[in-house]
Amino acid sequence: LDAGTLTAITAYDKVNFYFVQDTDFTALNVVTADQPRHSTGFSQEFRFVSRSDRRFRYILSAYYLHDDKALSVDAQLDFCFLGVIPCATPPGVLSGTLINLPLQNTDTKTNEYAASAQASYDITHKLTATLALRRDQDDVAQRDFLHHVLQTTTFNDWEPEASLAYKPSGTETFYVTYSHGYKPGLFNSPQPPGSPFPERVKQEATDNVELGWKAIAFHHRMMVTAALFGTNYRNAQEFHLDVQSGGNQAINVKKTRIWGFETSVIARPLHGLEMDGSFG
């Protein structure tokens, strides 16, 4: 269009995954497990990007996602070998019979809605400011077929971003950026009294600051980037094996901090040859 470009992106995926494990890690057929996972997803995004040759530029977008994940976990055990039940064969002797033990069977449906806006303005021909804001909402419903429980909740967050870029020349840029990140929470399977695992795991949040530099040299034959960054990470989701249930359960880590730096070089010393390296 005269004012910019309108883009529509439609995506669909279907994944079937089947995992089998010899859980006792021996040549004896004592404990095995299997975990089928099936997922389908559909998403639609509409995005409008204004013309790039204007002093004021903007991006608007709207996004929808429907996701359906089915997960089941079963263990097969030789209870006679383990001495759990009385059998004709004594404990420690293979009976040849593995009894199936269901550990998890859930179906999780998620509807995600998001909208965002970003605006950039050239304060001077060397200084550009960018402001952005995104809103995410995830409506989650998980049906636990083993415990006959339906869990529903909504996770949401506002995600602002602000950036300032300074270009002292046409080949060099300094920038500083702040952004807030979000990841929806999840459900553990219903827990017995006294369990250390919550049934509802909180959503994650990050506050990120990055200071960086980019430069082009030798008539565009070399590009160098360097950045320092720090992230204050709240309610990080940490996964643990629950021996009691045999499942994978999650907890929240209250505070996590990440600090680091990274640098990279891309060089084109000869026509047709590109070399790159990075360190962080």
N, C-alpha and C positions, 0 to 999 in steps of 0.2 A: 504494500500500500504506500501512498505518498508519505504517510507519517512514520512508517516502519514496517516490520516483518511479523506476520502472525504465523505461528507454528503449532501444529497439533501432533502429538506423539502418542501412539497407541501401542500397548505391549501386552502380550499374553505368554504365560509359560506354564508348563506342566512337568513336574519332576517326580519320578518314581525311584526310590532308593531302598535297597535291601541289604542289611548288614548282618553277618553271622560271625560269631566268635566262639572259639574254644576257650571258655572262661577259666578253666583250671590250669591252662598252659602246660599240660602234660600229654603224654601219649595215651593216657587212660581216658576213656569216654565217660567222664563223671559229671561235669557241669558244662553245658553249652548255653548260648543265648542268641536270640535273633531280634532285630529291630527294623521293621519296615517303616518307611516314612513316605508319605505321598503329599504333594502340595500342588495347588493350582493358584495362579494369580492373574489378575487383570488390572491394568492401570491406564489412566487417560490424563494427559496434561495438555493445557493450552497456554501458550506463552506469546507475549507481544514484546518485541524489542524495537525501541525507537531508532531513528536514524542516528548513525555514529558521527556524522559531521556537524553536530550541533553542540553548543556550549552546555546545554542541559540535556541529559540523556536518561532514559529510564527503561526498566524491565518490569512487566507485570505477568504473573502466572497463577494458574489455578490447577490443582492436582487432586486426583481421586485414585484410591487403590482398594481392591477387594482381594483378600488373601485367605486361603483355606488350607490348613495343615492338619493332617492326620498322622498320629504317632502311636505306635504300640511297641511294648517291650515284653518279651517272654523269656523265661529261663527254663532249661530242661535239666533236671537233677536226678542222679541215681541215689535216691534216699536210702536204699539198702546199703550201698557202699559207705555212705556217710553215717550210718547207724542211727538215722532219725526214726525209722520205723522198723518193727520186727519183720524179718524176712527169712526165707529158707536159706539164703546165703548169709554168712556172717559179715559184720562190718569189715571194710577193707578189701572185700572181694567183689569184683564186678558182677552185678546181677543181669546186665544186659537190657535193663528197662529204665528208660528215662521218663520221669513224670513232668508234665508241663506245668509251670508256675507263672501265671500272668502277673506282671509287675506294673505295667502302665498301659492305658488305652485312652487316648484323648483326641478330641477334634477341636481345633482352635480356628475361629473365624474372626477376621479383622477387617474393619472398614476404616480407612484413613482418609482424612480430608486436610488439604493444606492450601494456603494462599500466601503469596509473597509479593513484595514490591521493593524495587531498588532504584535509587536515583543518584546520578553523578553530576557534579557541577564543576566546571573549570573556574575556580576563583580568579586565577591569573593563567597565563599561558604556561606557567611552570607548576602550578599548585592545583590539585584536584581533590575534592571531598566526595566521599560516597557514603550514603546511608541506606540501610536495608532493614526490612522487618518481615519475618515469616511467622505464620501461625499454623501449628500442627495439632490435630486431634485424632486419636486412635480409639475407636470403639471396639472392645475385645470381648468375645464370648467363648469360653472354653467349657466343653462338656466332657466330664470324666465318667466314662462308662463303667469303670470298675467300682467307683464309690457312689455312682448315681447322683452326681453333683453337677450343677450348672453354675459357673462363676462368670459374672459379667462386671465390667468396669470401663471407665473412660480415662485415658491419659491425654494430657494436652500441655502445651507450653507456647510462650512467645519467644521468638529467637531474633534478637536485634543484632545488627552488625554496623560498625563504623570504621571507615578507613580514610587515611590521608596520604596522598602520594605527591612527592616533590620531584620534579624533573629539572635538574640544573642544566642539562643539555639534552640533545636529541638521542643520546646513547646511554643515558644513566638515569636510574630511578631509585629513590629512597621511599620507603613506605612504613607505616605503622597501622596495625589493624586490631580491633577488638571484635570478638564474636561470641555469641552464646549458642551452645549446642544442646540437643535433646535426643533421647532415645526412650521409647515407651517401656513400661514395666512389663511384668509377666506373672504367670501363676505357677506355683509349685502344686504338686498333688496334695490333697487333703492330708494334714499332718496329725499324728497322735498327740495326746497331751504331753507336754514337756519337750517336744521336738525343738531343736535349735533353728529349724527352717521355717520361715513365715509362709503362709499360704499365698500372700500377695507380695510380690517383690516390687519395690518402688522404682519409678522411672529415674533415668540418669540425667544429669545436667552437667555441662561444662562451661567454664568461662575461660576464653583463650585470648592471649595477647601475643602478637608477632611483630617483630621489627626486622625489616629486610632491606636488601640492596640488590639491584640488577644492573648489569652493564653489558654493552656490546662494544667490541674493539676489532681493530684490524679489518675495517671495511666489512663488517658483519661476518668475519671468519671465526670469531670467538664470542661466546656468551658466558658470562659468569654470574652466578647467583649465590647469595649468602643470607641466612636468616637465623635469628634467635627467637625462641618461642617458650611460652610457659602456659600450662593448663591447670586450672583448679577444678578437680573432678569430684563431683558429689554423687553419692549413692551408686558407685560402680557395681555392676552385677558380676558377682564371682560365683563360679559353679563348682560344686563338690559332689563326690560320690557318697550317697547315703547308704551305708552298709545295711541298715535295717530294712529299707524298702528295695534296695538294689537299683534305685533310680538316680538320676542326675538332678540334684536340687540346687537352688540358687539362694544367695544371701546378698545383702547390700553392704558394701564397704563405705563407711560414713564419709571419709575424706581421703582423697588421693591427689598427689601433686606430681606433675610431669614437667621437667625442664629439659631443654636441649637446644642443639644448633644443627644446621645442615648447610652444606655448600656443594655446588656442582659447577662443572666446566664442560662446555660443548665447543669443540674446535673442528673446523673444516680446513685443514692445511692444504689439501689438494682437491681438485675438482673430482667429485664422485667418492670422496673419502670423508667420513665423519667419525670423530672420536669423542667419547664422553666419559666422565668420571665423576663420582660423588663421594662425599664423606659426611658422616653425622655422628 
